[in-house]
């Protein structure tokens, strides 16, 4: 391998002794590594919807106000989850 290119991935030399299988596995590993934060944010989206929806459902059962807290919890879960997803996809350097 040689020096990293502008994206930070190592550039390949044409006279490398790597087999095509080794190159493809390294490329696959690189793609998985770069997709990690977006995959985590998508799981966060699902988690926010489920957790806040469950809290809304519990509040509805406790207060007897069905379905208003459930709908509010689901909407808040969508907002929080999509905010996290947008921050990861469009502003990766500003995160945490």
Beta strands, then each sheet from edge to edge (+ up, - down):
end
